[in-house]
Amino acid sequence: DHPAFERRIGLVETSIGRMVPIQTLDMQDGDPLRVCVERYGFLPVDKAAFKGEIPDIPRLVPFEPFAYYIKRKLYLHNMAHAICAYLGTYAAQTLISEAIDQAEIRLMVQRAMLSGARALARVYQMPLEPLLEHSDDLLRRFGNAALKDTCDRVGADPKRKLMPEDRLVGAALFCQQAGVSPAWIAVGIAGALYRLLGEQSQMQSADRARQALEEIAQRPSGDPLSEMAIRLYEQLAGGRPLADLRRLAAKLEADGAPEIV
């Protein structure tokens, strides 16, 4: 009875932000079913999907519109995690905790999260301060050496991460739509392109990177976001230091802002 099901049963969407590392033998400690996780333990859920009274469960966070939390997870947490991984790999860092400890990487990840936070605050009319606090907490969590999370794992499958609605291109477009420069997120797009072409054993070139954006991210030739990402990619393809990448991203952000307000 479909109507009765709709009246009585709520299918409640959740957004899981807790990070779980690959379980090593040391973590299993003799028990293959043992799972080690970070201490973070909040569970946002779709408040509108409940039928009847919402259960009082510690750290359960009922919220609506729930799209806010879905985008916060994808366009803040996942986006920043991926950028950290790609820049970490470029800087010859193995672990995410090592990568985020590099000053240049930390700054660029932080600026990307600020862009995502500003866009979320504008679109959903939410206060910015809690989003900034969440960003600071993510930086701390990325630095958790006990997780032993690798840049290789977090940055895996760059093709998927370059899809139009995924954590990088999706976040950049979301920022554009909110009137926020996507320059710092484009750093991550550049990093994903660099890894993608490397994994495909292709020569690193702007033409190949631009073609990948057209085919995977569905960004047409001459698209402003694509051109921004390609300029940043050229820094990586040319073996430039991360400081040069950071300076270019800052310039691209400034070029899109008025000189006098």
Kinemage of the C-alpha trace (Angstrom):
@kinemage 1
@onewidth
@group {chain A} dominant
@subgroup {mainchain}
@vectorlist {calphas} color= white
{ca asp a 1} P 0.000 0.000 0.000
{ca his a 2} L 1.980 2.938 -1.326
{ca pro a 3} L -0.100 5.732 0.302
{ca ala a 4} L 0.147 4.064 3.725
{ca phe a 5} L 3.899 3.717 3.314
{ca glu a 6} L 4.187 7.420 2.468
{ca arg a 7} L 2.142 8.349 5.564
{ca arg a 8} L 4.023 6.175 8.033
{ca ile a 9} L 7.564 5.660 6.790
{ca gly a 10} L 10.172 8.379 6.450
{ca leu a 11} L 13.296 7.684 4.382
{ca val a 12} L 15.784 10.005 6.064
{ca glu a 13} L 18.837 11.140 4.141
{ca thr a 14} L 22.070 11.655 6.084
{ca ser a 15} L 25.409 13.347 5.442
{ca ile a 16} L 28.324 11.415 6.928
{ca gly a 17} L 31.417 13.529 7.507
{ca arg a 18} L 33.455 11.201 9.730
{ca met a 19} L 36.736 10.157 8.135
{ca val a 20} L 37.670 6.473 8.180
{ca pro a 21} L 41.202 5.451 7.169
{ca ile a 22} L 42.176 2.252 5.432
{ca gln a 23} L 42.220 -0.291 8.237
{ca thr a 24} L 45.788 -1.496 8.815
{ca leu a 25} L 46.723 -4.682 10.636
{ca asp a 26} L 47.765 -2.555 13.613
{ca met a 27} L 44.325 -0.919 13.689
{ca gln a 28} L 42.569 -4.285 13.462
{ca asp a 29} L 44.633 -5.554 16.411
{ca gly a 30} L 43.770 -9.155 15.613
{ca asp a 31} L 40.091 -8.474 14.843
{ca pro a 32} L 39.398 -8.133 11.080
{ca leu a 33} L 35.946 -6.669 11.841
{ca arg a 34} L 37.341 -3.851 14.010
{ca val a 35} L 36.921 -0.388 12.464
{ca cys a 36} L 38.882 2.648 13.673
{ca val a 37} L 37.535 6.130 12.971
{ca glu a 38} L 38.305 9.717 13.920
{ca arg a 39} L 36.604 11.197 16.991
{ca tyr a 40} L 34.346 13.514 14.961
{ca gly a 41} L 30.828 12.174 15.426
{ca phe a 42} L 27.985 14.440 14.289
{ca leu a 43} L 25.280 13.116 11.978
{ca pro a 44} L 23.226 15.691 10.038
{ca val a 45} L 19.874 14.266 8.887
{ca asp a 46} L 17.014 15.512 6.733
{ca lys a 47} L 14.539 16.922 9.247
{ca ala a 48} L 11.731 17.164 6.683
{ca ala a 49} L 11.853 13.414 5.928
{ca phe a 50} L 10.876 12.228 9.413
{ca lys a 51} L 7.349 10.964 10.092
{ca gly a 52} L 6.265 11.738 13.612
{ca glu a 53} L 8.564 12.696 16.434
{ca ile a 54} L 12.280 12.968 15.717
{ca pro a 55} L 14.214 10.664 18.072
{ca asp a 56} L 16.461 12.289 20.663
{ca ile a 57} L 19.817 10.759 19.743
{ca pro a 58} L 23.117 12.317 20.864
{ca arg a 59} L 24.897 14.213 18.052
{ca leu a 60} L 21.988 13.760 15.635
{ca val a 61} L 21.522 17.078 13.775
{ca pro a 62} L 18.069 17.365 12.124
{ca phe a 63} L 18.069 20.202 9.575
{ca glu a 64} L 16.163 21.590 6.599
{ca pro a 65} L 16.692 22.412 3.815
{ca phe a 66} L 18.986 19.402 3.864
{ca ala a 67} L 20.592 20.377 0.550
{ca tyr a 68} L 22.657 22.804 2.628
{ca tyr a 69} L 24.402 19.959 4.456
{ca ile a 70} L 24.823 17.897 1.298
{ca lys a 71} L 26.561 20.802 -0.409
{ca arg a 72} L 28.551 21.633 2.731
{ca lys a 73} L 29.954 18.092 2.715
{ca leu a 74} L 30.705 17.999 -1.012
{ca tyr a 75} L 31.679 21.599 -1.735
{ca leu a 76} L 33.564 22.295 1.492
{ca his a 77} L 34.862 19.070 3.057
{ca asn a 78} L 35.355 16.879 -0.034
{ca met a 79} L 36.551 19.795 -2.145
{ca ala a 80} L 39.208 20.837 0.375
{ca his a 81} L 40.293 17.234 0.986
{ca ala a 82} L 40.869 16.718 -2.750
{ca ile a 83} L 42.840 19.952 -3.137
{ca cys a 84} L 45.038 18.972 -0.201
{ca ala a 85} L 45.657 15.565 -1.796
{ca tyr a 86} L 46.592 16.891 -5.241
{ca leu a 87} L 48.873 19.591 -3.912
{ca gly a 88} L 50.371 17.113 -1.467
{ca thr a 89} L 51.173 14.670 -4.258
{ca tyr a 90} L 52.741 17.484 -6.287
{ca ala a 91} L 54.880 18.422 -3.275
{ca ala a 92} L 55.991 14.781 -2.815
{ca gln a 93} L 54.053 14.329 0.431
{ca thr a 94} L 52.653 10.884 1.180
{ca leu a 95} L 50.093 11.572 3.907
{ca ile a 96} L 47.300 14.129 4.053
{ca ser a 97} L 48.553 15.106 7.517
{ca glu a 98} L 51.971 15.863 6.023
{ca ala a 99} L 50.494 17.804 3.130
{ca ile a 100} L 48.283 20.076 5.239
{ca asp a 101} L 51.314 20.836 7.417
{ca gln a 102} L 52.984 22.531 4.434
{ca ala a 103} L 52.374 26.282 4.729
{ca glu a 104} L 51.630 26.895 1.036
{ca ile a 105} L 49.220 23.973 0.810
{ca arg a 106} L 47.464 24.901 4.026
{ca leu a 107} L 46.955 28.464 2.841
{ca met a 108} L 45.517 27.442 -0.532
{ca val a 109} L 43.204 24.848 1.020
{ca gln a 110} L 42.079 27.411 3.583
{ca arg a 111} L 41.344 30.009 0.897
{ca ala a 112} L 39.374 27.451 -1.129
{ca met a 113} L 37.263 26.615 1.917
{ca leu a 114} L 36.655 30.311 2.555
{ca ser a 115} L 35.303 30.620 -0.996
{ca gly a 116} L 33.018 27.624 -0.510
{ca ala a 117} L 31.853 28.906 2.876
{ca arg a 118} L 31.002 32.345 1.487
{ca ala a 119} L 28.994 30.781 -1.346
{ca leu a 120} L 27.077 28.487 1.024
{ca ala a 121} L 26.307 31.378 3.358
{ca arg a 122} L 24.967 33.505 0.484
{ca val a 123} L 22.905 30.832 -1.241
{ca tyr a 124} L 21.302 29.405 1.911
{ca gln a 125} L 21.282 32.667 3.884
{ca met a 126} L 23.221 31.075 6.706
{ca pro a 127} L 25.635 32.858 9.068
{ca leu a 128} L 29.221 32.682 7.850
{ca glu a 129} L 30.877 32.216 11.251
{ca pro a 130} L 29.793 28.559 11.842
{ca leu a 131} L 31.012 27.678 8.366
{ca leu a 132} L 34.386 29.240 9.112
{ca glu a 133} L 34.554 27.316 12.383
{ca his a 134} L 33.739 24.126 10.487
{ca ser a 135} L 36.521 24.938 7.998
{ca asp a 136} L 39.017 25.448 10.825
{ca asp a 137} L 37.935 22.123 12.326
{ca leu a 138} L 38.459 20.410 8.966
{ca leu a 139} L 41.999 21.776 8.776
{ca arg a 140} L 42.667 20.320 12.213
{ca arg a 141} L 41.145 16.985 11.232
{ca phe a 142} L 43.170 16.816 8.000
{ca gly a 143} L 46.232 17.116 10.221
{ca asn a 144} L 45.321 14.006 12.226
{ca ala a 145} L 48.416 11.860 11.686
{ca ala a 146} L 46.776 8.889 13.424
{ca leu a 147} L 44.440 8.470 10.428
{ca lys a 148} L 47.444 7.714 8.181
{ca asp a 149} L 45.293 8.826 5.242
{ca thr a 150} L 47.252 9.126 2.016
{ca cys a 151} L 47.218 11.752 -0.708
{ca asp a 152} L 47.041 8.900 -3.189
{ca arg a 153} L 43.785 7.541 -1.719
{ca val a 154} L 42.068 10.902 -1.232
{ca gly a 155} L 43.018 12.051 -4.730
{ca ala a 156} L 42.071 8.763 -6.415
{ca asp a 157} L 39.791 8.738 -9.459
{ca pro a 158} L 40.466 12.322 -10.614
{ca lys a 159} L 38.163 11.782 -13.584
{ca arg a 160} L 35.161 11.353 -11.277
{ca lys a 161} L 36.246 14.308 -9.168
{ca leu a 162} L 36.273 16.486 -12.321
{ca met a 163} L 32.639 15.714 -13.189
{ca pro a 164} L 30.379 18.781 -13.530
{ca glu a 165} L 28.563 18.383 -10.198
{ca asp a 166} L 31.343 16.811 -8.149
{ca arg a 167} L 33.578 18.395 -5.491
{ca leu a 168} L 35.835 20.515 -7.709
{ca val a 169} L 34.058 21.749 -10.829
{ca gly a 170} L 30.722 21.610 -9.025
{ca ala a 171} L 32.067 23.689 -6.142
{ca ala a 172} L 33.646 26.206 -8.514
{ca leu a 173} L 30.403 26.640 -10.461
{ca phe a 174} L 28.455 26.940 -7.214
{ca cys a 175} L 30.778 29.772 -6.161
{ca gln a 176} L 30.402 31.493 -9.524
{ca gln a 177} L 26.625 31.350 -9.248
{ca ala a 178} L 26.856 32.901 -5.777
{ca gly a 179} L 29.105 35.713 -6.977
{ca val a 180} L 32.245 34.299 -5.321
{ca ser a 181} L 35.517 33.888 -7.216
{ca pro a 182} L 36.356 30.205 -7.801
{ca ala a 183} L 40.084 30.908 -8.233
{ca trp a 184} L 41.239 28.908 -5.222
{ca ile a 185} L 39.005 25.959 -6.082
{ca ala a 186} L 40.394 26.095 -9.627
{ca val a 187} L 43.735 25.228 -8.019
{ca gly a 188} L 42.193 21.844 -7.197
{ca ile a 189} L 40.860 21.458 -10.736
{ca ala a 190} L 44.386 22.085 -12.009
{ca gly a 191} L 45.756 19.496 -9.591
{ca ala a 192} L 43.191 16.909 -10.664
{ca leu a 193} L 44.047 17.504 -14.324
{ca tyr a 194} L 47.743 17.117 -13.556
{ca arg a 195} L 47.154 13.792 -11.825
{ca leu a 196} L 44.697 12.572 -14.459
{ca leu a 197} L 47.087 13.120 -17.354
{ca gly a 198} L 49.927 11.615 -15.330
{ca glu a 199} L 47.917 8.472 -14.638
{ca gln a 200} L 47.043 8.194 -18.317
{ca ser a 201} L 50.750 8.382 -19.172
{ca gln a 202} L 50.044 11.370 -21.363
{ca met a 203} L 52.426 14.241 -21.856
{ca gln a 204} L 51.434 17.148 -19.636
{ca ser a 205} L 50.115 19.889 -21.921
{ca ala a 206} L 47.540 22.663 -21.753
{ca asp a 207} L 45.805 21.327 -24.862
{ca arg a 208} L 45.303 17.899 -23.327
{ca ala a 209} L 44.134 19.434 -20.062
{ca arg a 210} L 41.670 21.661 -21.905
{ca gln a 211} L 40.361 18.653 -23.842
{ca ala a 212} L 39.873 16.746 -20.583
{ca leu a 213} L 37.838 19.620 -19.158
{ca glu a 214} L 35.660 19.679 -22.252
{ca glu a 215} L 35.059 15.914 -22.221
{ca ile a 216} L 34.782 15.272 -18.470
{ca ala a 217} L 33.673 18.546 -16.886
{ca gln a 218} L 31.636 19.584 -19.949
{ca arg a 219} L 33.196 23.030 -19.948
{ca pro a 220} L 33.300 24.514 -23.477
{ca ser a 221} L 36.442 25.950 -24.994
{ca gly a 222} L 36.979 29.525 -23.815
{ca asp a 223} L 34.890 28.998 -20.675
{ca pro a 224} L 36.208 31.412 -17.984
{ca leu a 225} L 36.469 28.711 -15.329
{ca ser a 226} L 38.315 26.397 -17.710
{ca glu a 227} L 40.765 29.082 -18.733
{ca met a 228} L 41.399 29.932 -15.088
{ca ala a 229} L 42.082 26.275 -14.305
{ca ile a 230} L 44.346 25.894 -17.352
{ca arg a 231} L 46.483 28.866 -16.320
{ca leu a 232} L 46.944 27.261 -12.915
{ca tyr a 233} L 47.561 23.850 -14.455
{ca glu a 234} L 50.377 25.306 -16.553
{ca gln a 235} L 52.173 26.187 -13.321
{ca leu a 236} L 52.090 22.524 -12.284
{ca ala a 237} L 52.966 21.220 -15.737
{ca gly a 238} L 55.925 23.588 -15.787
{ca gly a 239} L 57.205 22.316 -12.451
{ca arg a 240} L 56.769 25.673 -10.767
{ca pro a 241} L 56.946 25.939 -6.958
{ca leu a 242} L 53.708 26.036 -4.984
{ca ala a 243} L 54.384 29.672 -4.076
{ca asp a 244} L 53.994 30.583 -7.772
{ca leu a 245} L 50.718 28.670 -7.930
{ca arg a 246} L 49.484 30.525 -4.858
{ca arg a 247} L 50.489 33.924 -6.281
{ca leu a 248} L 48.675 33.222 -9.558
{ca ala a 249} L 45.515 32.088 -7.752
{ca ala a 250} L 45.567 35.267 -5.669
{ca lys a 251} L 45.966 37.343 -8.852
{ca leu a 252} L 43.108 35.532 -10.579
{ca glu a 253} L 40.896 36.143 -7.559
{ca ala a 254} L 41.853 39.819 -7.456
{ca asp a 255} L 41.295 40.236 -11.201
{ca gly a 256} L 37.653 39.327 -10.685
{ca ala a 257} L 37.123 41.820 -7.854
{ca pro a 258} L 36.595 45.588 -8.141
{ca glu a 259} L 39.581 47.731 -7.203
{ca ile a 260} L 37.388 50.201 -5.299
{ca val a 261} L 34.198 49.358 -3.389
